[in-house]
Amino acid sequence: MHFLFKWWNWLCDNVITQTVLVYVAGTLILLKVLSRIYRIYYPRVFAYLMYRVISPIGERKSKKAKRKMFQDLPEVAKKLNVNDLSILEIGVGTGTNFMFYPKGTTVYPLDPNPSFNQYLEENKKVNNHVEVKPFIECYGEDMKSHVADQSVDAVVCTLTLCSVSDTDAVLSEVKRVLKHGGKFYFMEHVATTQGTWFYFFQNAVTPLTKFFGDNCHFNRETWKAIARAGFADVQHETRRNGIMVILCGTATK
Ligand SMILES: C[S@@+](CC[C@H](N)C(=O)[O-])C[C@H]1O[C@@H](n2cnc3c(N)ncnc32)[C@H](O)[C@@H]1O
């Protein structure tokens, strides 16, 4: 007790220590407040930016490749002997892929960020050739309470595997929910060849893209995770698009 009194008196008399303490405490409080604001508002801001800025740019750049990737969806319906396809879209975002799905498709839109829902509603209106089921708010790593085993004909992930926390867990879930013979469609930006300057750049910017880009990693070797997942047949190609390396393909269960 006596020691505490002595320490308190010393503190009251020492202006420099008081100033340092005030700055440290102020900084900690400011960081706490900022991180709270970030957690509350970032998902909303990100969804808005995706809808207004990022998705329209991405759409222009990837329309042709997506059309090519999704062109065999009717074949999948034929092979699985269904009239209309059911597609689970993981990390659906604003629903940029709806326009590529065949008429009569039922889409199950899944995303952990509920702020996307309002933009999906907009997209539903302009894509009334597909039926969009209610928004499933959930992470792709664990969809067990929302999506049954072997319940969908196709699963789609575009620019999503770069952001998930556990790629292997998501791919294992993709395999679980796909019907036997069902197909997984993916278009993701990935890491380039290791040991190059570009790879060095991708690693250097990843901490920034993780923070500002909703956990987006520029340096993921997603094709390795897809190979590990144990699909019956995997087909993919890689191309460079500006500062992105795009991995595009399908995997059949
Ligand atoms: C860059 S956006 C792409 C959106 C859309 N797929 C597209 O191509 O426009 C990444 C999406 O992945 C979602 N996402 C992030 N982590 C996820 C996770 N663990 N499981 C499922 N989706 C996730 C985000 O909420 C966001 O909608």
The ligand as an ORCA input file, in Angstrom:
! r2SCAN-3c Opt
* xyz 0 1
  C     -14.379    -10.225    -54.335
  S     -15.942    -10.728    -53.800
  C     -16.526    -11.661    -55.234
  C     -18.022    -11.656    -55.341
  C     -18.593    -12.429    -56.546
  N     -18.333    -13.829    -56.440
  C     -18.064    -11.887    -57.858
  O     -17.397    -12.604    -58.596
  O     -18.354    -10.710    -58.145
  C     -15.579    -11.995    -52.623
  C     -16.819    -12.554    -51.965
  O     -16.472    -13.651    -51.127
  C     -17.223    -13.543    -49.928
  N     -16.541    -14.304    -48.883
  C     -15.499    -13.913    -48.112
  N     -15.174    -14.891    -47.246
  C     -16.025    -15.930    -47.478
  C     -16.183    -17.209    -46.895
  N     -15.400    -17.636    -45.909
  N     -17.177    -18.006    -47.381
  C     -17.967    -17.572    -48.402
  N     -17.854    -16.366    -48.971
  C     -16.895    -15.553    -48.525
  C     -17.296    -12.043    -49.682
  O     -18.303    -11.687    -48.768
  C     -17.544    -11.537    -51.091
  O     -18.889    -11.543    -51.418
*
